Amino acid sequence: MKFDLKGLFDKFTALAGMDGTSVSRATADFVILGDGRELWRSGPLNKADAPKAVDVSIAGIHELVLRTVEVGDGQNRAQADWAEPQVSKAAP
């Protein structure tokens, strides 16, 4: 997923985790890119793992990309979720 933020926001928060419909062996890595550089990475998560909280500075970022990469042989049909995504701006 790609978002044009125009550099207007300071923080991105969310929960990243595997969907309950994934098979037990499915594993994915969640990645956040800002203007082409990696800002955050979850590390491999599987269905048994609790969702990881995301709290990333995006000050000055114009293009925010949320990427999910299936880890493994690609045979396990990982279903992954970015839950409760929010961008916010610091109070002046």
N, CA, C and O atoms as a GROMACS GRO file, in nm:
protein
  368
    1MET      N    1   0.085  -0.116   0.000
    1MET     CA    2   0.000   0.000   0.000
    1MET      C    3   0.090   0.123   0.000
    1MET      O    4   0.190   0.127   0.071
    2LYS      N    5   0.053   0.221  -0.079
    2LYS     CA    6   0.134   0.342  -0.092
    2LYS      C    7   0.046   0.463  -0.060
    2LYS      O    8  -0.069   0.472  -0.104
    3PHE      N    9   0.103   0.557   0.017
    3PHE     CA   10   0.030   0.677   0.057
    3PHE      C   11   0.113   0.801   0.029
    3PHE      O   12   0.232   0.804   0.060
    4ASP      N   13   0.052   0.903  -0.028
    4ASP     CA   14   0.117   1.031  -0.054
    4ASP      C   15   0.087   1.123   0.064
    4ASP      O   16  -0.023   1.178   0.074
    5LEU      N   17   0.183   1.140   0.153
    5LEU     CA   18   0.164   1.218   0.276
    5LEU      C   19   0.202   1.364   0.261
    5LEU      O   20   0.166   1.446   0.345
    6LYS      N   21   0.274   1.396   0.155
    6LYS     CA   22   0.315   1.535   0.127
    6LYS      C   23   0.396   1.598   0.240
    6LYS      O   24   0.402   1.720   0.252
    7GLY      N   25   0.458   1.513   0.324
    7GLY     CA   26   0.541   1.564   0.434
    7GLY      C   27   0.463   1.631   0.545
    7GLY      O   28   0.521   1.706   0.623
    8LEU      N   29   0.332   1.606   0.553
    8LEU     CA   30   0.246   1.679   0.646
    8LEU      C   31   0.232   1.615   0.784
    8LEU      O   32   0.178   1.679   0.874
    9PHE      N   33   0.278   1.492   0.803
    9PHE     CA   34   0.255   1.421   0.928
    9PHE      C   35   0.385   1.387   0.998
    9PHE      O   36   0.492   1.385   0.937
   10ASP      N   37   0.376   1.360   1.129
   10ASP     CA   38   0.495   1.334   1.210
   10ASP      C   39   0.509   1.189   1.258
   10ASP      O   40   0.620   1.142   1.282
   11LYS      N   41   0.396   1.118   1.271
   11LYS     CA   42   0.401   0.985   1.330
   11LYS      C   43   0.302   0.892   1.262
   11LYS      O   44   0.192   0.931   1.223
   12PHE      N   45   0.345   0.765   1.248
   12PHE     CA   46   0.258   0.659   1.199
   12PHE      C   47   0.252   0.551   1.306
   12PHE      O   48   0.356   0.507   1.356
   13THR      N   49   0.131   0.508   1.341
   13THR     CA   50   0.112   0.399   1.436
   13THR      C   51   0.019   0.295   1.375
   13THR      O   52  -0.067   0.328   1.292
   14ALA      N   53   0.036   0.171   1.416
   14ALA     CA   54  -0.049   0.061   1.369
   14ALA      C   55  -0.017  -0.063   1.450
   14ALA      O   56   0.069  -0.062   1.538
   15LEU      N   57  -0.088  -0.170   1.418
   15LEU     CA   58  -0.056  -0.304   1.466
   15LEU      C   59  -0.031  -0.389   1.342
   15LEU      O   60  -0.108  -0.383   1.246
   16ALA      N   61   0.075  -0.468   1.343
   16ALA     CA   62   0.109  -0.554   1.230
   16ALA      C   63   0.107  -0.698   1.277
   16ALA      O   64   0.174  -0.733   1.374
   17GLY      N   65   0.030  -0.783   1.209
   17GLY     CA   66   0.024  -0.922   1.250
   17GLY      C   67  -0.043  -1.010   1.148
   17GLY      O   68  -0.098  -0.964   1.048
   18MET      N   69  -0.037  -1.138   1.176
   18MET     CA   70  -0.094  -1.237   1.086
   18MET      C   71  -0.244  -1.250   1.110
   18MET      O   72  -0.291  -1.244   1.224
   19ASP      N   73  -0.316  -1.268   1.004
   19ASP     CA   74  -0.461  -1.285   1.011
   19ASP      C   75  -0.495  -1.425   1.063
   19ASP      O   76  -0.422  -1.521   1.039
   20GLY      N   77  -0.606  -1.434   1.135
   20GLY     CA   78  -0.649  -1.562   1.189
   20GLY      C   79  -0.682  -1.666   1.084
   20GLY      O   80  -0.689  -1.785   1.116
   21THR      N   81  -0.701  -1.624   0.959
   21THR     CA   82  -0.733  -1.720   0.852
   21THR      C   83  -0.608  -1.782   0.789
   21THR      O   84  -0.619  -1.871   0.705
   22SER      N   85  -0.490  -1.735   0.829
   22SER     CA   86  -0.365  -1.792   0.775
   22SER      C   87  -0.346  -1.934   0.827
   22SER      O   88  -0.389  -1.966   0.938
   23VAL      N   89  -0.282  -2.017   0.747
   23VAL     CA   90  -0.245  -2.150   0.796
   23VAL      C   91  -0.137  -2.135   0.902
   23VAL      O   92  -0.067  -2.034   0.904
   24SER      N   93  -0.123  -2.232   0.988
   24SER     CA   94  -0.032  -2.219   1.103
   24SER      C   95   0.114  -2.201   1.063
   24SER      O   96   0.191  -2.142   1.138
   25ARG      N   97   0.154  -2.249   0.946
   25ARG     CA   98   0.294  -2.238   0.903
   25ARG      C   99   0.324  -2.107   0.830
   25ARG      O  100   0.440  -2.078   0.801
   26ALA      N  101   0.223  -2.027   0.801
   26ALA     CA  102   0.244  -1.903   0.726
   26ALA      C  103   0.324  -1.802   0.809
   26ALA      O  104   0.298  -1.784   0.928
   27THR      N  105   0.419  -1.739   0.745
   27THR     CA  106   0.504  -1.639   0.810
   27THR      C  107   0.522  -1.521   0.717
   27THR      O  108   0.537  -1.539   0.596
   28ALA      N  109   0.520  -1.400   0.774
   28ALA     CA  110   0.540  -1.280   0.693
   28ALA      C  111   0.625  -1.179   0.769
   28ALA      O  112   0.635  -1.183   0.891
   29ASP      N  113   0.686  -1.091   0.693
   29ASP     CA  114   0.767  -0.981   0.746
   29ASP      C  115   0.699  -0.852   0.702
   29ASP      O  116   0.667  -0.835   0.584
   30PHE      N  117   0.675  -0.762   0.796
   30PHE     CA  118   0.610  -0.635   0.769
   30PHE      C  119   0.718  -0.526   0.760
   30PHE      O  120   0.808  -0.520   0.844
   31VAL      N  121   0.708  -0.442   0.658
   31VAL     CA  122   0.810  -0.340   0.633
   31VAL      C  123   0.743  -0.206   0.605
   31VAL      O  124   0.642  -0.199   0.535
   32ILE      N  125   0.800  -0.099   0.662
   32ILE     CA  126   0.753   0.036   0.633
   32ILE      C  127   0.867   0.111   0.566
   32ILE      O  128   0.979   0.116   0.617
   33LEU      N  129   0.837   0.169   0.449
   33LEU     CA  130   0.933   0.250   0.375
   33LEU      C  131   0.885   0.394   0.372
   33LEU      O  132   0.766   0.420   0.356
   34GLY      N  133   0.977   0.486   0.388
   34GLY     CA  134   0.947   0.628   0.375
   34GLY      C  135   1.041   0.690   0.274
   34GLY      O  136   1.162   0.690   0.294
   35ASP      N  137   0.986   0.743   0.168
   35ASP     CA  138   1.066   0.802   0.060
   35ASP      C  139   1.177   0.708   0.014
   35ASP      O  140   1.289   0.751  -0.013
   36GLY      N  141   1.143   0.579   0.007
   36GLY     CA  142   1.235   0.479  -0.048
   36GLY      C  143   1.331   0.418   0.052
   36GLY      O  144   1.405   0.326   0.015
   37ARG      N  145   1.333   0.463   0.176
   37ARG     CA  146   1.425   0.401   0.273
   37ARG      C  147   1.345   0.331   0.383
   37ARG      O  148   1.235   0.372   0.419
   38GLU      N  149   1.404   0.223   0.433
   38GLU     CA  150   1.335   0.144   0.536
   38GLU      C  151   1.331   0.220   0.668
   38GLU      O  152   1.434   0.265   0.719
   39LEU      N  153   1.210   0.232   0.723
   39LEU     CA  154   1.190   0.298   0.852
   39LEU      C  155   1.165   0.200   0.966
   39LEU      O  156   1.196   0.228   1.081
   40TRP      N  157   1.108   0.084   0.931
   40TRP     CA  158   1.071  -0.015   1.034
   40TRP      C  159   1.054  -0.150   0.969
   40TRP      O  160   1.011  -0.161   0.854
   41ARG      N  161   1.088  -0.254   1.045
   41ARG     CA  162   1.069  -0.393   0.998
   41ARG      C  163   1.031  -0.477   1.119
   41ARG      O  164   1.092  -0.467   1.225
   42SER      N  165   0.930  -0.560   1.102
   42SER     CA  166   0.881  -0.642   1.213
   42SER      C  167   0.970  -0.760   1.246
   42SER      O  168   0.977  -0.803   1.361
   43GLY      N  169   1.038  -0.813   1.145
   43GLY     CA  170   1.099  -0.944   1.159
   43GLY      C  171   0.990  -1.047   1.131
   43GLY      O  172   0.872  -1.012   1.130
   44PRO      N  173   1.026  -1.172   1.109
   44PRO     CA  174   0.926  -1.273   1.073
   44PRO      C  175   0.821  -1.291   1.183
   44PRO      O  176   0.854  -1.306   1.301
   45LEU      N  177   0.694  -1.288   1.143
   45LEU     CA  178   0.582  -1.314   1.234
   45LEU      C  179   0.501  -1.429   1.179
   45LEU      O  180   0.480  -1.438   1.058
   46ASN      N  181   0.455  -1.516   1.267
   46ASN     CA  182   0.366  -1.623   1.223
   46ASN      C  183   0.233  -1.612   1.297
   46ASN      O  184   0.214  -1.522   1.379
   47LYS      N  185   0.142  -1.702   1.267
   47LYS     CA  186   0.006  -1.694   1.320
   47LYS      C  187   0.002  -1.697   1.472
   47LYS      O  188  -0.086  -1.636   1.532
   48ALA      N  189   0.095  -1.765   1.536
   48ALA     CA  190   0.097  -1.777   1.682
   48ALA      C  191   0.150  -1.651   1.751
   48ALA      O  192   0.130  -1.634   1.871
   49ASP      N  193   0.216  -1.562   1.677
   49ASP     CA  194   0.274  -1.441   1.736
   49ASP      C  195   0.169  -1.334   1.757
   49ASP      O  196   0.077  -1.318   1.677
   50ALA      N  197   0.183  -1.260   1.868
   50ALA     CA  198   0.096  -1.145   1.892
   50ALA      C  199   0.131  -1.036   1.791
   50ALA      O  200   0.245  -1.028   1.746
   51PRO      N  201   0.034  -0.952   1.754
   51PRO     CA  202   0.065  -0.840   1.663
   51PRO      C  203   0.171  -0.749   1.725
   51PRO      O  204   0.177  -0.732   1.847
   52LYS      N  205   0.254  -0.692   1.639
   52LYS     CA  206   0.357  -0.597   1.684
   52LYS      C  207   0.304  -0.455   1.672
   52LYS      O  208   0.243  -0.419   1.572
   53ALA      N  209   0.328  -0.377   1.776
   53ALA     CA  210   0.291  -0.236   1.774
   53ALA      C  211   0.393  -0.159   1.691
   53ALA      O  212   0.514  -0.181   1.702
   54VAL      N  213   0.342  -0.070   1.608
   54VAL     CA  214   0.426   0.015   1.523
   54VAL      C  215   0.412   0.159   1.572
   54VAL      O  216   0.301   0.208   1.592
   55ASP      N  217   0.524   0.226   1.590
   55ASP     CA  218   0.524   0.369   1.628
   55ASP      C  219   0.649   0.429   1.562
   55ASP      O  220   0.759   0.419   1.615
   56VAL      N  221   0.629   0.490   1.445
   56VAL     CA  222   0.740   0.533   1.361
   56VAL      C  223   0.732   0.682   1.332
   56VAL      O  224   0.625   0.735   1.301
   57SER      N  225   0.845   0.750   1.342
   57SER     CA  226   0.853   0.890   1.302
   57SER      C  227   0.848   0.899   1.150
   57SER      O  228   0.924   0.831   1.081
   58ILE      N  229   0.758   0.982   1.099
   58ILE     CA  230   0.747   1.002   0.954
   58ILE      C  231   0.758   1.151   0.920
   58ILE      O  232   0.712   1.194   0.814
   59ALA      N  233   0.819   1.228   1.009
   59ALA     CA  234   0.833   1.372   0.987
   59ALA      C  235   0.905   1.397   0.855
   59ALA      O  236   1.013   1.344   0.830
   60GLY      N  237   0.844   1.477   0.770
   60GLY     CA  238   0.902   1.513   0.641
   60GLY      C  239   0.888   1.409   0.532
   60GLY      O  240   0.931   1.432   0.419
   61ILE      N  241   0.828   1.294   0.562
   61ILE     CA  242   0.812   1.186   0.464
   61ILE      C  243   0.700   1.222   0.366
   61ILE      O  244   0.591   1.262   0.407
   62HIS      N  245   0.729   1.205   0.238
   62HIS     CA  246   0.629   1.233   0.135
   62HIS      C  247   0.556   1.106   0.091
   62HIS      O  248   0.433   1.107   0.077
   63GLU      N  249   0.629   0.998   0.069
   63GLU     CA  250   0.567   0.873   0.026
   63GLU      C  251   0.589   0.765   0.131
   63GLU      O  252   0.703   0.729   0.161
   64LEU      N  253   0.480   0.715   0.186
   64LEU     CA  254   0.484   0.608   0.286
   64LEU      C  255   0.434   0.480   0.221
   64LEU      O  256   0.328   0.479   0.159
   65VAL      N  257   0.512   0.372   0.235
   65VAL     CA  258   0.475   0.244   0.177
   65VAL      C  259   0.469   0.139   0.288
   65VAL      O  260   0.564   0.125   0.365
   66LEU      N  261   0.357   0.067   0.296
   66LEU     CA  262   0.343  -0.046   0.387
   66LEU      C  263   0.354  -0.171   0.301
   66LEU      O  264   0.277  -0.190   0.208
   67ARG      N  265   0.450  -0.255   0.334
   67ARG     CA  266   0.476  -0.373   0.253
   67ARG      C  267   0.472  -0.497   0.342
   67ARG      O  268   0.520  -0.494   0.456
   68THR      N  269   0.416  -0.604   0.291
   68THR     CA  270   0.415  -0.732   0.361
   68THR      C  271   0.478  -0.834   0.268
   68THR      O  272   0.437  -0.850   0.154
   69VAL      N  273   0.580  -0.905   0.320
   69VAL     CA  274   0.653  -1.002   0.240
   69VAL      C  275   0.638  -1.139   0.303
   69VAL      O  276   0.672  -1.159   0.419
   70GLU      N  277   0.585  -1.234   0.226
   70GLU     CA  278   0.573  -1.371   0.277
   70GLU      C  279   0.713  -1.430   0.290
   70GLU      O  280   0.795  -1.420   0.198
   71VAL      N  281   0.739  -1.493   0.403
   71VAL     CA  282   0.868  -1.555   0.431
   71VAL      C  283   0.852  -1.705   0.411
   71VAL      O  284   0.752  -1.763   0.452
   72GLY      N  285   0.949  -1.767   0.348
   72GLY     CA  286   0.944  -1.912   0.327
   72GLY      C  287   0.930  -1.945   0.181
   72GLY      O  288   0.976  -1.872   0.093
   73ASP      N  289   0.864  -2.057   0.155
   73ASP     CA  290   0.857  -2.109   0.019
   73ASP      C  291   0.738  -2.056  -0.062
   73ASP      O  292   0.722  -2.092  -0.178
   74GLY      N  293   0.654  -1.971   0.000
   74GLY     CA  294   0.540  -1.914  -0.072
   74GLY      C  295   0.423  -2.009  -0.088
   74GLY      O  296   0.326  -1.976  -0.156
   75GLN      N  297   0.430  -2.125  -0.026
   75GLN     CA  298   0.325  -2.225  -0.040
   75GLN      C  299   0.218  -2.216   0.071
   75GLN      O  300   0.119  -2.288   0.066
   76ASN      N  301   0.238  -2.127   0.169
   76ASN     CA  302   0.151  -2.127   0.286
   76ASN      C  303   0.044  -2.019   0.286
   76ASN      O  304  -0.032  -2.009   0.382
   77ARG      N  305   0.036  -1.938   0.182
   77ARG     CA  306  -0.071  -1.839   0.166
   77ARG      C  307  -0.088  -1.752   0.291
   77ARG      O  308  -0.195  -1.754   0.353
   78ALA      N  309   0.014  -1.679   0.327
   78ALA     CA  310   0.009  -1.592   0.444
   78ALA      C  311  -0.095  -1.482   0.423
   78ALA      O  312  -0.095  -1.414   0.320
   79GLN      N  313  -0.181  -1.465   0.520
   79GLN     CA  314  -0.278  -1.355   0.521
   79GLN      C  315  -0.233  -1.261   0.632
   79GLN      O  316  -0.229  -1.299   0.749
   80ALA      N  317  -0.198  -1.138   0.597
   80ALA     CA  318  -0.139  -1.046   0.693
   80ALA      C  319  -0.224  -0.920   0.705
   80ALA      O  320  -0.292  -0.879   0.610
   81ASP      N  321  -0.220  -0.859   0.824
   81ASP     CA  322  -0.304  -0.742   0.850
   81ASP      C  323  -0.222  -0.625   0.907
   81ASP      O  324  -0.138  -0.642   0.994
   82TRP      N  325  -0.251  -0.506   0.853
   82TRP     CA  326  -0.208  -0.380   0.914
   82TRP      C  327  -0.333  -0.326   0.981
   82TRP      O  328  -0.423  -0.275   0.913
   83ALA      N  329  -0.342  -0.334   1.112
   83ALA     CA  330  -0.462  -0.294   1.185
   83ALA      C  331  -0.445  -0.156   1.249
   83ALA      O  332  -0.335  -0.119   1.291
   84GLU      N  333  -0.554  -0.083   1.255
   84GLU     CA  334  -0.561   0.048   1.320
   84GLU      C  335  -0.453   0.146   1.274
   84GLU      O  336  -0.393   0.214   1.357
   85PRO      N  337  -0.427   0.155   1.143
   85PRO     CA  338  -0.324   0.249   1.097
   85PRO      C  339  -0.369   0.394   1.117
   85PRO      O  340  -0.483   0.429   1.088
   86GLN      N  341  -0.277   0.477   1.168
   86GLN     CA  342  -0.306   0.618   1.188
   86GLN      C  343  -0.181   0.702   1.163
   86GLN      O  344  -0.070   0.661   1.197
   87VAL      N  345  -0.202   0.817   1.103
   87VAL     CA  346  -0.096   0.918   1.094
   87VAL      C  347  -0.139   1.034   1.181
   87VAL      O  348  -0.258   1.064   1.193
   88SER      N  349  -0.041   1.101   1.242
   88SER     CA  350  -0.074   1.215   1.327
   88SER      C  351   0.032   1.323   1.311
   88SER      O  352   0.143   1.298   1.264
   89LYS      N  353  -0.006   1.442   1.351
   89LYS     CA  354   0.082   1.557   1.345
   89LYS      C  355   0.101   1.607   1.488
   89LYS      O  356   0.005   1.614   1.565
   90ALA      N  357   0.223   1.641   1.522
   90ALA     CA  358   0.252   1.693   1.656
   90ALA      C  359   0.182   1.827   1.677
   90ALA      O  360   0.169   1.907   1.584
   91ALA      N  361   0.138   1.849   1.799
   91ALA     CA  362   0.074   1.977   1.831
   91ALA      C  363   0.177   2.090   1.819
   91ALA      O  364   0.293   2.072   1.857
   92PRO      N  365   0.136   2.205   1.765
   92PRO     CA  366   0.231   2.316   1.749
   92PRO      C  367   0.277   2.375   1.881
   92PRO      O  368   0.358   2.468   1.882
   0.00000   0.00000   0.00000
